[in-house]
């Protein structure tokens, strides 16, 4: 539960995006789990692997840095079960401090297509002025961002 961590001025986010992609599960999982792919997605300026994973480059333990305009996120991969699950936690962020409770991408295959569910939950600790700007847009912009990545994967040849 998010509530016991909240401070005055915090902006809660609880994003869930679901999409069926017309590609096999192995291809979709590879596109979502390999950090190099993110910089080809809309809104992502760069994605860099800072630390490789324990058993796979982008697997458990991997630390990646993703730049989205002025926002920089350092994400640690905490669960990795090819080709059905990847979980991550934001360990560091700027210019706002993200307290990330869950970042999860689950995939399931049906008739050669892949159902994807992308969830991200937590809050951003921000001064009251920041809250006025972020509160109305964080969930909608986050959902649009995740949806645009999944749409790009679906359209990729």
C-alpha positions in Angstrom: 0.0 0.0 0.0 1.3 3.4 -0.9 -0.4 5.5 1.7 1.8 4.9 4.7 4.8 6.4 2.9 3.1 9.6 1.6 4.2 13.0 2.6 2.2 16.2 2.0 2.6 17.2 -1.6 3.3 13.7 -2.9 1.9 12.7 -6.2 0.6 9.1 -6.4 0.8 7.1 -9.6 -0.8 3.8 -10.3 -0.5 3.0 -14.0 -1.8 -0.1 -15.8 -1.7 -0.5 -19.5 -2.9 -3.6 -21.3 -2.4 -4.4 -25.0 -2.4 -7.4 -27.3 0.6 -7.3 -29.7 0.5 -9.2 -33.0 3.9 -10.8 -32.5 5.1 -14.0 -30.7 5.9 -13.7 -27.0 9.7 -14.3 -27.5 10.0 -11.3 -29.8 7.9 -9.0 -27.5 9.8 -10.0 -24.4 13.1 -9.4 -26.1 12.0 -5.9 -27.3 10.8 -5.0 -23.7 13.7 -6.5 -21.8 16.7 -5.4 -23.9 17.7 -1.9 -22.8 19.1 -1.0 -26.2 15.6 -1.1 -27.7 14.2 1.7 -25.5 16.0 4.5 -27.2 14.1 3.6 -30.4 10.8 4.1 -28.6 8.9 7.4 -28.7 9.8 9.8 -25.8 12.9 7.9 -24.8 16.1 9.9 -25.5 18.6 7.2 -24.3 18.9 4.0 -22.4 22.2 2.8 -21.0 23.1 -0.4 -19.2 25.1 0.8 -16.1 25.5 -2.7 -14.5 24.9 -6.1 -16.2 22.6 -8.6 -14.7 23.7 -11.6 -12.7 23.0 -14.3 -15.3 21.9 -12.3 -18.4 23.0 -8.9 -19.5 19.5 -7.4 -19.0 18.3 -9.9 -16.4 18.1 -9.8 -12.6 20.4 -7.3 -11.0 20.9 -5.2 -14.2 20.8 -1.5 -13.6 19.8 0.7 -16.5 19.5 4.4 -17.0 16.6 5.8 -19.0 16.4 9.4 -20.1 13.0 10.9 -21.0 13.7 14.5 -21.8 14.7 16.2 -18.4 13.7 13.0 -16.4 16.4 10.5 -15.7 15.5 7.1 -14.1 17.9 4.4 -12.9 16.0 1.1 -12.9 17.1 -2.1 -11.3 15.7 -5.4 -12.7 14.5 -7.4 -9.7 12.6 -10.3 -11.4 13.2 -11.8 -14.8 11.5 -14.9 -16.1 11.9 -15.2 -19.9 9.5 -14.8 -21.7 6.7 -14.0 -19.2 7.8 -11.5 -16.6 10.1 -8.6 -15.9 10.0 -6.5 -12.8 12.0 -3.4 -12.0 12.3 -0.7 -9.4 13.4 2.9 -9.8 16.4 3.3 -7.5 17.2 6.9 -8.4 15.5 9.6 -10.3 15.8 13.3 -11.2 14.6 16.0 -11.2 11.9 14.4 -9.0 12.3 11.7 -6.4 10.3 8.6 -7.4 9.4 6.1 -4.6 8.7 3.1 -6.8 6.8 0.2 -5.3 6.2 -1.9 -8.4 7.2 -1.9 -12.0 6.0 -5.1 -13.7 5.6 -6.3 -17.2 3.8 -9.6 -17.7 3.3 -11.4 -21.0 1.2 -14.3 -22.1 0.8 -15.8 -25.5 -2.4 -16.7 -27.2 -2.7 -17.8 -30.8 0.6 -16.4 -31.8 -0.1 -13.0 -30.3 1.1 -11.6 -27.0 -1.0 -10.0 -24.2 1.0 -7.5 -22.3 0.2 -5.9 -18.9 2.5 -3.1 -17.8 2.0 -1.8 -14.2 3.9 0.9 -12.4 3.0 2.1 -8.9 4.5 4.5 -6.4 4.7 8.2 -5.7 6.7 11.2 -6.4 7.8 13.4 -3.5 7.5 16.9 -4.7 6.9 20.4 -3.4 3.3 21.7 -3.6 4.0 23.7 -6.8 5.3 20.6 -8.4 2.2 18.7 -7.3 0.0 21.2 -9.0 1.8 20.4 -12.3 2.4 16.7 -11.9 -0.8 15.5 -10.2 -3.2 16.0 -13.1 -0.8 14.5 -15.6 1.4 11.7 -14.1 -1.0 8.8 -14.5 -2.3 9.9 -17.9 1.2 10.7 -19.3 2.7 7.5 -17.9 -0.1 5.4 -19.4 0.3 7.1 -22.8 4.1 6.6 -22.6 3.8 2.8 -21.9 1.1 2.5 -24.5 3.2 4.2 -27.1 6.1 1.8 -26.5 3.8 -1.2 -26.9 2.3 0.4 -30.0 5.8 0.8 -31.4 6.6 -2.8 -30.7 3.4 -3.9 -32.5 4.2 -1.8 -35.5 7.9 -2.8 -35.8 8.7 -5.1 -38.7 
